[in-house]
Amino acid sequence: MSYWGRTLDFFSFRGLQQRKGLQVSGPQTRTRPPSSSVNFDTAMSVSAFWACVKLLTETLSSMPLKCYRIRNGVREDHSNYALWQLLSYQPNRYQTRVEFFETMALNLVTTGNCYAAIVRNGAGRVVSLMPLMSSQMRVILQDDGGKQFQYNTSEGTLKVFAEESIWHIPLFGNGVVGLSPIGYMAKSLGVAIDSDDRAATLAASGGKTNGVLMVDKLLTKEQREKVRENFADLTEGRTDQLFVLEADMRFERTSLSPQDMQLLETRRFQTEDICRFMGVPSVLVNDHSGTTAWGSGIYQIVQGFYKLGMRPLLERFETSIKRHLMPRGDWATIDFKFDFDDLLRPDRETRMEANNKAINSGQLTPDEARNEEGRGPMPGGNAIYLNGTLVPAGMVRGQTQGGGNAPQNPTTE
């Protein structure tokens, strides 16, 4: 390669180039390979990565999906929309809504892409969505700019899908495929895997480290084997015993102790580093090293996690549903939203205070506040009350605006 070619390679983002043909979601170049083999299985064996993936996927899949019809700028519930019923009850013959979105989110946050095969009826309406594993999918950018999806089945056959037959949601990337989190955090995951392996090795040997047993004279091959056999427990095994070294024999350690290696500090830092890659506050995966966990500030942490971590993922799903699964004629009048209210719901005392202010200011009726708390209506509860007097607004000769029962002998101004 020429000098200018090497220079351009250094300053260019090869992984972000939109080339025709096979699309690659992992890094094109590395300064050095990861210290350990990193793939989905080995990555998920790291507790911090598992916890981040579990938190993201289960949080997303557990949130109800709402469907609204927009009329004159006002949103109203539209639960009889066919696509919403499919996504909310049975996206395919095997999975519930939670299981379906969990599978899609798992592929998205680990590999940067998630796919589902779309089945439509004769009228063009979506009747089934079957998740496809991203590790078995190849995306080809064709000459005309369209995408072709090639799926390697578990039986070893190759299925080819047209662009309109696949629901594809990518993370940020080159506009065709998303960048793979596992691929780009491979070195950090490799360090974490090595640290776990070293800790497991130390545990298996009872915390003993390697060393050299020095003798002040030459030994034959048989003598060396005998000494190695007799003193093997110095560096391996869980047996604790007192060794008596004779004839000026000395034992010197050659490998670093866990304290010298700062093994605990390394593992703690890798937790923070993995959480940084995944966009998850480390306290939410039980990292208590620098934070007072689950204290008064946890509500603010969850708020930040929602706004900066979960909200972008939810927007990807919401906008992609409209783009790929809905007819164009419904784009302006039908909207899908994940309901995040339960996750951000404050404690009971705060809710009671907020409901009290909303009722007294006429923003909520008592029945609306009771409904949010899972309680039934009350007599006169669908009327709007004003601050202070607690008299139904618009009281005129015993009639209320909300249709509720007026209190006896009401006081009016």
ABEGO torsion letter per residue (X at the ends): XBAAAAAAAAABBAAABBBBEBBBABBABBABBBABBBBAAAAAABAAAAAAAAAAAAAAAABBBBBBBBBGGBBBBBAABAAAAAAAABABAABBAAAAAAAAAAAAAAAGBBBBBBBBBAAGBBABBBBBBAAABBBBBBAAGBBBBBBBBAAGBBBBBBAAABBBBBBBBAGABBBBAAAAAAAAAAAAAAAAAAAAAAAAAGGBBBBBBBBABBBBAAAAAAAAAAAAAAABEABBBBBBBBGGBBBBBABBBAAAAGAAAAAAAAAAAAAAAAGBBAAAAGBAAABBBGBAAAAAAAAAAAAAAAAAAAAAAAAAAAAAABBAAAAAABBBBBBAAAAABBBAAAAAAAAAAAAAAGABBAAAAAAAAGBBBBBGAABBBBBGAGBBBGBBGGBBAAGBBBBBGBBBX
